[in-house]
Amino acid sequence: MKRILPFLFVTAIVLAGCATVQSIIKSTFPYTATVVIPASSKSGTVISATSSATSIDQVFGNQNGTNYIKDVRITSAKLASSNPANTSLGMFKSVKLFVSSGNSGEIMVASRNDVQENIGPDLVLDIDNSRFLDSYVQGNSIRVRIEYVLRNATTADVSIRTSLSFTSSPKTQ
């Protein structure tokens, strides 16, 4: 009897720890996409480009990962120039970022209206976390659309890597 009690105690801690770890792992998760800004884009007009986004679950083949979460909100949105490297994102006057998934329609999750000309290769966007995004991230694929106004025309195609981080709560079954 004396050996069973410590064994049950250790087992309870391990099981609680596994649930906690899973909750922590799924509480924040990123989606990334690369969007190409073509050199033919005109300055001063609203233009958009779209790309599919991937998550860590998709990379490792866990297609059911989003079934265990609820109350999904965006926590951060960032743009980074990837090709040519270190291209200043001051080329944008304004940027809006939208996500869509299957039949859920499209929703704006982040934007920036006052991009400074000398901002550098990274740009953090202002997020709109006033809504739950469960139906968007629980689909099979997320599409990211960037809507932008260029300050000046670009001389070459520019690849922009978008990183969206979401937070969630674990869904109890």
C-alpha positions, 0 to 999 in steps of 0.5 A: 500500500505504501508503494501504490500511493507514491506511484499514483501520485507520480502518475497523476503529476505526469498525466497533468503535465502532459495535458499542460504541455499540450495546452502550452504547445497549442496555445500559441502557433504561427502561420507563415506565407511568402507573398511576391510583390511584382516589379510591375506594381504601380505606386500610389494604387491599391494592389493585392497579392495572395499566397497559401499559409502553412503552420507547424502542424502542416509541416509535421503532418498533424492535420488534426491539431486545430481540433483541440483548440478554441477561442483563437485570436491573432497575437502578432503579424510581421512582414520581412523582406526575404528576396532581395534580402534587406529590402526596406519595407518603407517601399509601402505607404500602407499595408493590410493583411487578410486571412481566408479559409474555405467557406469562412470568407475573408477577414482583415487581421492586421494593418499599418497605414503610416509606414515610414520610408526608412523602416528597414527589412522588418515591419510589425503590423497593428493587429485587430484581435477583437474577433475569434478566428476559430473558423479560419484556422480550423480549415484545411488551408489558410490563404493570406492576402496582402493589400498594399500601396507602394510609395515608389515602384520597385525595380525587381520582384520582392518576396515578403515573408508574412508571419502570423501568430495566433493564441488559443485555449484548449478545447475540452472534449 
